[in-house]
Amino acid sequence: MRGLVLACGPDTEKIPDVDEVRTVRLPSRPGKADVDPLLGESDRLIVGGSDADLAAVVLRLLRKEQLAGVSVGFVPTDPESAVAEIWGLPTDPLRALALAVRGDADPVPLIRDDAGGVLVGRGRIPTVRGVAYCDEKLALRGPARSIEVEPSGTGPGLAVRVVKGAFFKRPADFESRAFQLGCIPTRPIYDGVVHPRALNRWTWYRHTEDLRLVRGVG
């Protein structure tokens, strides 16, 4: 068997069944009880669903200390998937599944947060006022229209964009291993999910292990 497909959520009817892999249907953003019994069945997991679904599965791999031994393919059901955009993955279900089944895994940065979650695509903090640092470098003091953070294959692992309040100002871009923010309470958005409560501190940082993401053909 070339892998195990975890088809998450209601939009996965777009993902065809193929003979080379077994498909298991799971709820959106599957949790411990959904994912953990399936770990160890294959050294290639293929997640079909949203960026948040992928993050939920990757979090279980992290918690079970299986990141190093499992290749992760991704079949996005959202054509505007940030993960697909960042890593150059196809969004057509047939092409994405073919790559996920047969492609090669590359190590890519895995981003964690200080609330115990992971970020596999894009994080956003909208309309914020506070002080932010990218490693030791000051990235913001005062208001910003938005802050975006995503993994990067170049530099230390995080790409950060700070959009200041004035429309005529160009965004400020940073690369760092960690991003830290202290601010008036706000609700971060990670992989399309809004944090359930407002926070006055938030950190994204590169994990010590990379995610083995299937994204190329050798």
Secondary structure, DSSP 8 states (H G I E B T S, - for coil): --EEEEEESGGGGGS---TTEEEEEE-SS--HHHHGGGTTS-SEEEEEE-HHHHHHHHHHHHHTT-TTT-EEEEEESSTT-HHHHHHT---SHHHHHHHHHH-EEEEE--EEETTS-EESS-EEEEEEEEEEEETTEEEEEEEEEEEEEEE-SSTTSEEEEEEESSTTS--EEEEESEEEEEEEEE--EETTEE-SS-EEEEEEEE-SS-EEEEEE--
